[in-house]
């Protein structure tokens, strides 16, 4: 029984408060200069990389680590073995018989990154390739505050198997180049994050990228960064009425610079169409997609919708900090990267807008805030799912009473499956992919929607904006978003972060009994599961008038404002968690009580909501 419609989240409110004291905070910095030559006939490439690394940590470093992601696309790799052993392997990497496609790749189909030479400040260093991780013993220790320069020569091969990156996708995109270069691993207050690549998320060091890509002149390229030589390239990058002067020869060199990013992606195809849309007081949007009549209309219509989405996120999270964003057809689904995304393009229009909304929202939660997705994937995927659901509801006029209904359905399904693991589980350690997906996306989104139930929708949106403002470019951890919500709301919320993310405790409240006489009515409420929550109780009387009662949770040490200002509310004595039941007494005869409802918003993720509504027997 849905008594009240979902209360729309308030948007457009200003953030309040000041940034936290970050005097003890530090993070590393790295600048890349790379020159790469791609052979589009055999999909092999060679490159040089100059990497300037600044050690802002208080520690002296004796070694560093690089990610060599493409080495995952080889028979016998950890990604291959994991794919063969997990119960619900990624279908994009399985044959029709359920076998690993990676296992059958031939030598000219595998992916690889191999280091030809590496030196530190002109001194050769010892290094060892260990699957998808390169271990480097420094020639000279790097002291706190010091800088060092690594010079590397490397060669790679683009894998035939598409997983984010790869060649010749099902939609015919020649090159999807993500996670394609030797990438320095992140070192932070927890130490090194040199995780092997097993198809999950990533973590990176911010810096400036200067990248030159040389390949067949018939190919059109898009990706991270601002093109530095549009007058040589053309293909719609040049300014209007500018004459293009291409160098002679069979190849072109595309020169990109990407400031303050922690990754660099590019894609290329000879049949790309390239459109741009300059937003008013906003970035330039680039769209690169195949010249395919079946998708042309959708990709044209996508462009103003992307601008609408950008405006929505700017208003409700914070300003996008770059002057460009690119939506590029490629890859194997949708994946976010610095200043752009790779998405499959042959979709129904709403799906095309939906995947763009999700990947664009990642620009804030992964490529500006940049939580460690291997350890806290729910902070990125979940928060992105939350805000993109809100955006789609508005931009696509979906009219949903609860934009997060699918997230709740997914979470309840996971709980009932018995496969749930805590959200603190490392992304690679989930027993099944299904449990990972729901924990990261659905349960992660509910963390925010349910937080709005706890502290109030206006305070939730203030929390998001303050969180972004205080922690952009700082790799926040779970405690940071919790502390932000506490500062905005004035409540204590450690119990919420602990139970929801570090355990599989569930929420289950019920109406145990409604009894009374002509003098009054007593409603007995019961907490039937471990996780505590404050409660909103709606009572509907025989004359159809309504009244709400608010029971704060004692350990919150605070209360939210009335979420239903049009209905009279009574704030009751708080409910200590240890007490399994609570009696709510109403000064109205029992015969006048028509219905009692726990949480009319349905934002509290009660796993057994059937006892949340009481009506007298007919």
N, C-alpha and C positions, 0 to 999 in steps of 0.2 A: 504494500500500500504506500503510494507516494503522496504525502500530504501536502508538501510545499515544493514548488519547483526549485531546482538548483539555484542557489543565490550566486549571481554572476560575480566573478572576481573583479574587484575594483582596479582600474588601470589608470595610469597617468598621474599618480600621486608622487610628490617629491620625496626623495630619500631624506632621512633625518640623521643627525648625529655626526660624529667625526670619526675619521679613520683611526684604527687602533695604533698603539705605539709599536712601530716595527723596528726599533733601534737595534735589536739583536738579530734581525732577519738578514739572511744573505742568500745569494744564488749565483751559480756559475754563469759564465758568458763565453760564447764561441762565435767566431766569424769564419765563414766558409768562402773560399774563392775556388771555383771549379771550372774546368774546360773539358767538355765531353764530345766525343765523336761517335755518332751512331750509324752503324751500317744497317740500313733498312732491308737488305736482302737476307742477311743471316741473323739479324736481331742481336748482334754482338756489339759491344761498345767499349771504348777505352777512355780513361779520364785521368786528369791530374787534379789533386786537391791540396790547397794550402789552407791550413786550419790554425787559427790563432786562438788559443785557449787561455782564459783568465781564471785563475783560482781565487775566488772570493771567499772560500771557506777558511775556517781557522786551522785546517789540517794540511800537513805536508803530504803530497801525493807521490807515490813511488811507481804507480802504474795507472793506466787508463784503459777503458774498454770502448770498442766500437760495435755497433750493430751491423751485421751483414745479412739483411733480411732475405735476399734472393736465394741464399743457400738452403732455405727451407724447402725449395721446390726441387728436391732431389730424392730419389728412392733411398729409403733408410733414414731420412732426416727425422727429427723429433716431430715435425708436423705430420709427416707421412705415417709414422708409427702411431701417433695419437689418433689420427684419422682411422686407422685400421682397428683400433682397440676400443674406442668410445662407442657406446650403444647407439647413439643417434648422430652419426657423422654428418658433416655439412654436405648436403646433396650437391652443391655446386662443385664439389671435389670428388664425387663418387660416380662410378659407372652405373649403368642401369642394373647391374647385378650387385650393387652395393660395395664394390671394390674401390680402393684408393686409386684415383687417376695419377697421383704423383708417383706411385710405385711402378707404373709402366712407362714413365717418360724416358725417352732415349737421350743419348748424349747431346744431340742438337736440339732437344726440346726442354731440357732442364733449365732451371734458373741458377745463376751463380754470381757471386762477387768474390774476386780473388785479388789479393794484394801483391803487386809486383815489387814495390819498394816502399820503405817508410823511414823517415829520419825525423829527429827532434833537434831543432836548432842546428841543422846541418850535420848532426851525428846520427849514424845508423843506430836503430834500436832493435831489440829482440821482440818478435811478435809471434803469436800462434793463433791459427784459425781453429776455433772449437765450435763447429757447427755454424750457428748464426751469430756467434760472438767472437770478436777479435780481441785477444788479450795482449797488451803492450806493456813491456817493462821499460820504464823511462831511463834514458841515458843519464839524465840529471834530475834529481827530485825537484818537484815543483812546490815551492814554499808558499805559504799564505800571502795573498796579494800579488803573486808573481804571474808572469805571462810566459807562454812558450809557443813555438810555432812547429807544427807538424807538416811535413811535405810528403805526399803520397802519390804513387802511381797505382792505378787499379784497372781491372777489366771485368766486364760483366756480360751476362747473357740473359735476355728477357725470357721468362718461362712461357711455355705454351699454355700451361694451366693458369687460368685467370683466378686469382684471389686478390681482389682489389687491384693489384698490378697484373701485367701480363700482356700477351700479344694476340691479335686477331680474335677479339671477343665475338660472342655469338651475334652481336649486332654489327660486326664488321669493323670495329675500331682497331686500327693497326697497333697503336702503342698506348698503353695505360701505365704511366711511369710514376708509381708511388713506392716509397720505401726502397729506392733503387740505388742509393749511393751509400758508401761507408759513413755511418752516422754516429757521432760520439754519444756515448751513453750519459745519462744524467747522474750527477753526484750531488746529494743534498744532505740535510741534517740526519737522514737515516742511513747514509752511505751510498754505495753504488747501486744503480738499478740496471744491471746488465742481464736482463731476462732473455732467455732464448725465445725465438719467434715461433709460436705454435698456433698462429692465426688470430690471436686476440688483439688487445689494444696496445697503445704505445705511450711513451713518456720521453720528453726531449728537452734539450738545452736551448734557451733563446739566444738569438744572435742575428747577424746580418748575413745574407746570402748574395753572392755575386756569381752568377752562373751563365756560362756560354755553352750553347747546345748547337752542334754542327751536324746537319743531316740533309738528306735529299731536298732540293729546293722546291719540289712539288708538294711537300708536306706542310700543313698548317699546324701551328703549335699554340697551346694555351696552357696556363697553369699558375703557379704561385709567382708573385713578383710583377714588377712593372717593366715592360719592354723598353729597352734603352735605345734601340735602333730601328724604330718603326719606318723611317724613310727608306731603309734598305729592304725591309720585309714586305710591306704592303699587307695584303690579305685583310684589309679593314682595320689595321692597327694605326695606319698613318692618319694624320690630321686631315680634315676636309680640304680639298683643293691643293693638296700637297703632292708634288710629283715624286713617284717612287723611283729610286735609282738603285737597282739591284746589282750587286757585284757579279762579274762573269763567273761561269763555272757551273758544276752540277750540284753544288751544295750551297746552303745558306747557313750562316751563324746567327742564332737568336740569342740576344744578350738580355738577361733579366737581372733585376735587383729586387730583393725582398728584405725590407728592414724589420728587425725585431720579430722574427718568427721562429718556431722550433721545428719546422719541417719544410721541405720543398718538393712539390709535385708538378709533373707536367704530362701532357698527353699530346699525341700527334696522329694525324691522318691526312691523306691526300684529298679526301672528299669532305672535309669539314666546311660547313658554312659558319660564318662569324658575324654575329650581331652585337651591337652595343646599345646600352640604354644609360644615359646620364641622368642620375637622380637629382632633383632639386635639393640643394644643400646636403648632398650625400655622395656616395661613391659612384664610380662608373661600373655598371654591370656588364659583364661579357658573357656571351652564350655561344658555345661551339658545339655543333651537332652535325650528324651525317646529312648529306644531301639526299634525303629519302622522302618521297612524296607522302608516305604513310604517316610520317611524324611531323611534317612541316607545320601544319596548323597548330598542333598542340605546343610546339616549341615557340611559335610566335606568340601564342596566347599566354605562355608561361612568363613572358618577360615583364609585363606590368604587374602580374601577381607576385613575382619575386621582389619588385620594388615595394609593393604593399607589405610583404613579409619583413623586409629590411626595416621599414618604418615602424612596424609593430615591435620588433625586437629592440630597436633603438629607444623607443619610448618606454618599454617595460623592463628592460635590463640595463641598458646604458649605450652610449654611442659606440658604434663600430669604429675602430681606430685606424683603419686603412682606407685608401682612396680607391680601392678596386676589389671586386669579387667576381669570380668566374664560375659559371655552371657549365660543366663539360660532360658530354656523352662519353662513357667509357666504363671500364671496370666491370663489376659483376653484381651490382645492386645499388648501393649508395654508400659513400665513405667520405668523410670530411677531411680536408687538408687545409694548410695555411692559405688563406685568401681565395679558396675555391673548393670545389667538390667534384668528384667523379660519380656520375649516376648512369644507370641504364636508361635509355631514352624512349624505347618502344613500349609505352604504357598508355593506359587511359588517362585522361587529362587530370582528374582528381588525384590519381596516384602520382603523376608527374609533379604536381604542385606539392603533394604530401611529402615525397622524398626530398624535394628541394627545401621545403620548410624545415624538415628535421636536420638535414645536413647544414643548412645555413645557420640554424640555431647553435650548432656545434661551434661555430666561429666564436661565440661568446664563452661557452662552457668548456671547450677543449683548447681552442687556439688563442684565447686571451687569458682565461682563468687557468686552464691547463692542469687539472688534477691528474694524479698518476692513475691512469686507467687500468693498469694491471692490479692495483690494490683497491682503488675506490671507483670502479667503473660506474657504479650507480649514481655518483655525483655528476658524471658527465652524461651518460646515456639517459638516466632518469630525469635529470633536470631539463635536458634537451627535449625529452618526450613530453614533459609537463608543459613547457612554454610553447612548443610547436603545436600541441593539441589546442591550446588556447588560441594560437594564431590562426590555425585552420578553421576553427569554429567561427572566427570573425571574418577572415579574408575570403573564405569560401561560403559564407552564409549558411553554415550547416545547421544552426538553430538547435544544437544539442543542449538539453537541460544540464547534463553533466558531461563535459568534454572528455573527462577521464574515465568514462565508463568501461572502456576496453582494458585499461590498466587494472581496474579493480577485478574485472572478470578473469584476467590472466593471473593475478595474484591469488585469488580464491581457488582457481584450478590448481596452482602449484601447491598450495597448502593441502588440498585434498588428495594430491598425488602421493604425498609422503616423500617427495624427492627434494624438498627445500633444504638449502644450506644457508648459513648466515651470509649476509652481504659482505662481511669481512673476509670471506673466502677469496683467495687469489684467483684472478680471472681464469688462469689456466688449470685450476685445481677442482673445478666443478665436476661432479661425477658424470653429468649429462649436459649437453648443450642447452636443452630445454630449461633446466634449472638456472643456468647462467642468464639466459635471455630474459626470463621473467624477473629474476632478482635485479638485474641491471636496469632494464627498461621499465617494467610495470611497477615493481615495488619501489624502484627509485623515484618514479613519478609520484607515487602515492606519498612518499616521504614529504614532498612539498604540498600536495593537495590536502593531506591530512594535517600538516603543520598549519595550513590556513584555517582548518577547523579548530585547532587548539588555540592559536593566538589571534585569529581574526583575519579575514581576507585582505583588508587594507594593510595590516601589519606584515602579512606575507609578502605583498608586492613591495613594500618598503624594504623588507629584508633582502629580497633579490637585488634591488638596486644598490643597496648599501654594500652587500656582499661583493657585487661586481666592482663597485668603485674602490672598495678597500683592498681587494685581493687580485685585481687584474695584473697579469704578468708576475704572479707570485706563487703559483703551484699550491693553492689552498688544500687543506686536509679536512676531514669531517668536522673536527672541533671548530674550525673557523666558521663554517656556516651555522653551526649550533650557537656559537658565541654571538654571531651577528644577530640571530633571531632573538637571543636573550636581551641584547642591548636595545633592540627596537621594541620588543614587547614588554620588557621589565619582568619577565617570567624566568623561572629556572627550568631548563629543558634537558639536562643531562640524562634524566630517566628516559626521555624520548629517543635520543640518539642511541643510547645503550640498548634498549629493548628492541627497537626497530631494526637496527643495522648490525648489532653484534650477537644477536640471538635469533632463534626462530620462534620466540614467544608470540602468541597470537592474542588478538582482542576478541573477547566474547562477553558482552553484557546482555542481560535479559530482564524482562518484567516477570518477576516470580509470582506476584500476587497483587490483585487490586481488591481491597475490601473496605467496608465502611457501612455507615448507616445514614440516617437523616442529619446527623450532626457533622459528618465529615468523611473524608476518604483517605486511606493510607495506601500508597503505592510502594511495594517492596521490590527493590532492584537488586540484582545479583551480579557480581563479577565472577564469571565462570572459567576464565583463563588467566594466564599470568600477567599479561601486559596491562598496565593501568592507563586510564584515560579520564579526562573530564567529560561530563555529560550534559548535553542539551536535551531537555524533555519537553515535548509538546503535548498539551492537554486540550482536547476539543470537547466542548460541552454540548448539551442537548440543543441549545439554541444556536449552535454553530459558531459561537464565539470561541476564541482561542487564547491560550495563555502559555507562556513558556517558563520553565524553571531551569536554572543553571547550577550544576553541582561542580564546583572547582575541584581539581585534584590537589590534595594538601601539599604534595611535594613540589608543585608548580610555584607555590608562594606568590600567586597572582591570579588575575582573572581577565578574560577578554571582554570587550565591549559587546553589547547586545547585537547579534548578527541579524536579528529580525526586529528592526526598530519600529515597525508598524504593529508589533504585537507586544503587549505588556509582559515584562520579564521580572521574575523574582530570583535573586541570587541567594542560594541556600548555603548552609554550613558545608565546608569542604569535606571530601571523602578521603580518609586515610587509606592507603593502598592495602594494608594488612586486613582490613575489615572486609569480609566477603559479601556482606549485604548492606543496604542503606534504605531507610524508611523515609519516604517523602509524604508529608501530610498536607492535604488540601482542605481548606475550609469551605467545602462544597459537598452536598449530599452525593452519595454514590450513584443514585439514580440520574443525577445530572451529568455524569461523566460518560461521554459518547465514545471517546478513544484516547489512548495514551501511546505516544510514539517516542522511542529513543532515537535521537539524531535524525531529524527530518531532512537534513541536507544530504544524508547518505554518503558523507565524506569520511566518516570513521569506518575503517576497514574491519568491521565486525564479521568474523568468519561464519557466524550462524545467526543471520539477521531475522530468521523467522520468528524469534521470540522478542523482537524489538517493538512489536505492535500489539496492543491489547484492545479488544472491543468486547462489550458485554455479550453474553450468549443471547441469541434471538429468543 
